[in-house]
Amino acid sequence: MSLQNREALHTRDQLMAQRAYSLLSKVAEKDENIQKEYRSFAMSFPALIHTCGLAQAAAFAYSKKEWDFIGHLAEVLDEERDLKTFLDIIQKAPLQKYLRLNNNALLAAGWLKRYTAAMLKS
């Protein structure tokens, strides 16, 4: 079975979960202080998206220099990996695409939060 066919058999949630797990396993190998900072931000980010929307939440994360987290969010969403381009896509998206991105970002941030809670030191 080819890789394309295998990916077709997975749901969007399964693909996001796989991407989030691989990213968080790399963060789990880093310094304990980095893990604490990442954990602190990742645990609150889904609520931030829910409260403010993706554009404001992403801009806030960027201003707080949480570039690793925003990069991981972009990778889990399978969007552009360059941070500036990713932020531009979010901020300049037409309403329908923005709403889709917002909903998908909630799912992606949820997966990052779950794996953060399970894999990183508190």
C-alpha positions, 0 to 999 in steps of 0.5 A, a space after each residue: 500500500 502506498 503512502 498516499 493510500 495509507 494517509 487516505 485511511 486516516 482521519 484528520 484527527 489521527 493525522 494531527 495526533 501523529 504530527 503532534 506526537 512526533 513534535 512533542 517527543 522532540 520537545 521532551 528531549 530538551 532542557 527542563 526549563 524549555 519544557 516548563 515554558 512550552 507546557 505553560 503556554 501549550 496548556 492555555 493556548 486552546 482556551 486563548 483561541 476559543 476566547 479571542 480567535 486564531 488571529 489574535 491568539 497567534 499574534 499574542 504567541 508571536 509577541 511572547 516569542 513562543 515561536 516553537 509553539 506557533 511553528 508546531 501548530 502550523 506543522 500539525 495543521 499541515 500549513 506553511 511552516 514559515 512563521 511570518 507566512 503562516 501569520 499572514 495566511 491567518 490574518 489575510 484569509 477570507 472569512 470562510 477559510 479563517 473559520 476553517 483554520 480557526 476550527 482546525 487550530 482548536 483541534 491541533 492545539 488540543 492535540 498539542 495540549 494533550 501530548 504536552 500534559 502526557 510527555 513534558 515535565 510539569 
